[in-house]
Amino acid sequence: MILKIFTLTLEPAKPVQFSLTEFRSYLTGKLGEYTALHKESTAGFIHRYPVVQCKQIRNSLIVMGISQGADFLFLLGEGRKEISNGNTACTILERDASVRTEEFGISGTTFTYEFLTPWLALNQQNAKKFYDLKGKPDRDAFMHRILVGNLETLAKSLDYKAPVPISCEAKLKFRIDRIDRENVIVFLGKFRTNLRIPDYFGIGQSVSQGFGTIRCIPDIPVPEDEGDAPPDSG
């Protein structure tokens, strides 16, 4: 399938006072206004996957629009040097020349992706199952099933029906991050799949908050020891 994509790279005018949460809320509100104005022409709209995603990747603030979100973001930034909600202003550093199209779907070849932001793969129940597993092979097999499930969920949320099963292999490392005042297992690493996915898409939980952001990288074999998980805690 073909998806419309539009991307802006921003820089907060006042980094110390900048609130990414407030900025996301502002974009969500403006997207709602845009959608209401275009409710008569919703053919092709995506309803089960976040169509505007705001991500802090290293030192860059990237906002990506998908499908109707691409059209919305293009109009929001058109002719402007900054985007501001009154309290939070961001300078537009880079923008796509226009709304572009990218392919999503099963391919006859495979692609390797890396996680640019932590992947929130496990709910509370699955996190307990992961910890209870002893040994890397069992944990790897468990996370393989989770990753395939996340990729299948991504396809379904875009209303894409895969003509053949989605396959993947992964080299992942886990760590414990503090998120919303809780200790949460997150994953980083690489995976290879027969599903073609545009750069900066997110998979897993809290995609709209920037988690699970991926990027395609050259298909270079991953050293065996790169995927070794840290020893069991405790």
Phi and psi in degrees as a GROMACS rama.xvg file:
@    title "Ramachandran Plot"
@    xaxis  label "Phi"
@    yaxis  label "Psi"
@TYPE xy
-108.437  130.658  ILE-2
-117.16  142.217  LEU-3
-83.1348  135.992  LYS-4
-133.767  141.698  ILE-5
-145.599  135.747  PHE-6
-130.363  137.788  THR-7
-119.499  141.423  LEU-8
-110.556  124.379  THR-9
-119.138  163.025  LEU-10
-137.1  120.527  GLU-11
-59.2699  136.364  PRO-12
-67.2503  -34.7662  ALA-13
-128.493  84.9676  LYS-14
-55.0312  -37.4904  PRO-15
-66.5721  -39.3148  VAL-16
-88.6187  -8.04478  GLN-17
-67.3937  134.01  PHE-18
-116.613  111.637  SER-19
-64.8792  -34.9038  LEU-20
-62.5747  -45.2223  THR-21
-64.8275  -38.6236  GLU-22
-66.8083  -40.4263  PHE-23
-61.9277  -42.0473  ARG-24
-61.8365  -39.8354  SER-25
-61.5953  -46.9227  TYR-26
-63.221  -39.7709  LEU-27
-62.2197  -42.108  THR-28
-64.0254  -43.8119  GLY-29
-66.2625  -36.1676  LYS-30
-63.8463  -39.4895  LEU-31
-61.1854  -40.1144  GLY-32
-64.1193  -42.7824  GLU-33
-62.4626  -45.5635  TYR-34
-62.9927  -40.1188  THR-35
-62.5492  -36.9166  ALA-36
-71.1693  -22.2979  LEU-37
-115.941  27.0272  HIS-38
-68.1184  -14.8531  LYS-39
-84.233  -11.296  GLU-40
-129.827  62.068  SER-41
-94.9568  6.28856  THR-42
-59.6236  128.088  ALA-43
87.352  -3.1398  GLY-44
-68.5429  146.905  PHE-45
-99.513  133  ILE-46
-119.569  -12.5851  HIS-47
-115.75  7.46347  ARG-48
-134.628  135.887  TYR-49
-57.8532  119.833  PRO-50
-91.1185  -7.35551  VAL-51
-130.322  121.676  VAL-52
-126.616  127.873  GLN-53
-112.201  119.353  CYS-54
-130.136  134.153  LYS-55
-95.2676  106.417  GLN-56
-115.763  109.039  ILE-57
54.2168  -117.017  ARG-58
-100.79  10.027  ASN-59
-111.155  138.787  SER-60
-102.823  110.727  LEU-61
-112.999  129.127  ILE-62
-115.167  124.096  VAL-63
-118.932  132.429  MET-64
-108.528  139.253  GLY-65
-125.484  136.646  ILE-66
55.9328  -122.474  SER-67
-62.9027  -25.0267  GLN-68
-67.0207  -30.0092  GLY-69
-67.9184  -45.4642  ALA-70
-62.7681  -42.4494  ASP-71
-60.8227  -47.8127  PHE-72
-67.2393  -36.1867  LEU-73
-60.8637  -46.1904  PHE-74
-67.3403  -37.0186  LEU-75
-63.0822  -37.8523  LEU-76
-95.1778  -5.80191  GLY-77
-62.9933  125.766  GLU-78
72.7364  8.41377  GLY-79
-110.153  151.254  ARG-80
-99.7296  -15.4021  LYS-81
-150.565  160.828  GLU-82
-117.936  127.924  ILE-83
-141.554  140.777  SER-84
-106.361  13.918  ASN-85
100.288  -43.2037  GLY-86
-100.98  -31.2571  ASN-87
-125.335  121.029  THR-88
-119.248  141.093  ALA-89
-131.108  131.517  CYS-90
-79.5541  137.624  THR-91
-84.243  111.226  ILE-92
-85.869  -43.0123  LEU-93
-141.752  152.188  GLU-94
-150.663  151.491  ARG-95
-64.8514  147.416  ASP-96
-62.9498  -31.4634  ALA-97
-162.083  173.825  SER-98
-64.942  126.656  VAL-99
-111.138  172.259  ARG-100
-120.021  143.31  THR-101
-137.355  155.063  GLU-102
-90.1276  141.246  GLU-103
-131.801  133.636  PHE-104
145.975  178.799  GLY-105
-63.7375  138.601  ILE-106
-126.164  159.948  SER-107
-76.5798  -8.64507  GLY-108
-120.838  178.403  THR-109
-114.591  157.867  THR-110
-129.87  144.189  PHE-111
-104.961  132.834  THR-112
-124.119  151.194  TYR-113
-119.583  148.936  GLU-114
-82.2667  121.556  PHE-115
-87.1549  -25.9662  LEU-116
-130.33  156.391  THR-117
-55.6285  139.425  PRO-118
-92.8099  116.918  TRP-119
-86.8312  91.4527  LEU-120
-95.6031  -25.416  ALA-121
-117.275  131.374  LEU-122
-79.2551  179.554  ASN-123
-60.222  -41.0403  GLN-124
-65.7208  -45.597  GLN-125
-71.2421  -28.6924  ASN-126
-63.0018  -40.3848  ALA-127
-65.0255  -42.1028  LYS-128
-60.8631  -41.5923  LYS-129
-61.6657  -45.6545  PHE-130
-66.4089  -33.4804  TYR-131
-72.7697  -20.8491  ASP-132
-73.1901  135.95  LEU-133
-112.758  122.645  LYS-134
104.995  143.008  GLY-135
-63.3696  -42.4529  LYS-136
-57.2823  -43.4166  PRO-137
-67.534  -40.0967  ASP-138
-67.2614  -40.2079  ARG-139
-61.9053  -43.8934  ASP-140
-63.8032  -40.1322  ALA-141
-63.0331  -46.3885  PHE-142
-70.287  -27.9075  MET-143
-61.78  -44.3916  HIS-144
-63.8003  -40.2023  ARG-145
-63.9008  -43.4145  ILE-146
-64.8102  -45.1359  LEU-147
-58.8524  -43.1985  VAL-148
-61.4789  -39.916  GLY-149
-65.4254  -39.691  ASN-150
-67.6005  -38.4567  LEU-151
-64.8808  -40.2481  GLU-152
-63.6592  -40.7459  THR-153
-58.3791  -47.4585  LEU-154
-60.9548  -44.761  ALA-155
-64.3401  -38.1073  LYS-156
-67.5459  -20.6414  SER-157
-96.7948  8.69498  LEU-158
59.2801  37.2377  ASP-159
-106.93  127.561  TYR-160
-103.3  113.025  LYS-161
-70.0606  129.129  ALA-162
-72.8762  -21.4244  PRO-163
-136.84  162.56  VAL-164
-60.3714  145.303  PRO-165
-78.0595  130.094  ILE-166
-117.249  155.171  SER-167
-162.275  160.103  CYS-168
-139.474  148.843  GLU-169
-141.985  154.15  ALA-170
-125.641  107.097  LYS-171
-124.867  151.841  LEU-172
-124.778  142.354  LYS-173
-109.493  158.546  PHE-174
-151.054  170.429  ARG-175
-106.693  120.663  ILE-176
-111.78  152.773  ASP-177
-93.6406  110.715  ARG-178
-129.179  124.833  ILE-179
51.3748  43.1738  ASP-180
64.7927  23.2554  ARG-181
-130.386  149.168  GLU-182
-82.0805  122.585  ASN-183
-128.128  137.069  VAL-184
-76.9451  127.131  ILE-185
-128.43  163.983  VAL-186
-129.359  146.055  PHE-187
-131.641  163.975  LEU-188
141.19  -153.498  GLY-189
-134.956  155.801  LYS-190
-148.685  154.569  PHE-191
-118.466  135.944  ARG-192
-148.178  161.417  THR-193
-88.8673  9.53664  ASN-194
-100.285  121.666  LEU-195
-82.3074  124.374  ARG-196
-129.873  130.391  ILE-197
-62.0872  149.036  PRO-198
-58.0717  145.644  ASP-199
74.3179  7.04957  TYR-200
-68.8874  156.009  PHE-201
-115.983  147.582  GLY-202
-128.159  157.395  ILE-203
91.4315  -155.011  GLY-204
-85.0482  153.595  GLN-205
56.4547  41.2623  SER-206
-60.2137  -41.241  VAL-207
-65.0571  -18.4996  SER-208
-94.0228  6.00993  GLN-209
97.666  -1.25167  GLY-210
-77.2492  152.962  PHE-211
68.9021  27.0823  GLY-212
-76.2695  133.231  THR-213
-121.791  162.767  ILE-214
-147.026  139.493  ARG-215
-74.0926  137.833  CYS-216
-129.289  162.43  ILE-217
-53.3299  140.238  PRO-218
-79.2036  75.4289  ASP-219
-103.194  133.402  ILE-220
-53.82  138.618  PRO-221
-90.1983  126.885  VAL-222
-55.4672  143.257  PRO-223
-58.2555  -39.1306  GLU-224
-77.9921  -9.18248  ASP-225
-68.1402  -27.3914  GLU-226
-92.4577  3.00987  GLY-227
-61.5547  129.147  ASP-228
-81.196  154.568  ALA-229
-61.4487  157.299  PRO-230
-58.0405  155.39  PRO-231
-56.6229  133.871  ASP-232
-75.8554  143.755  SER-233
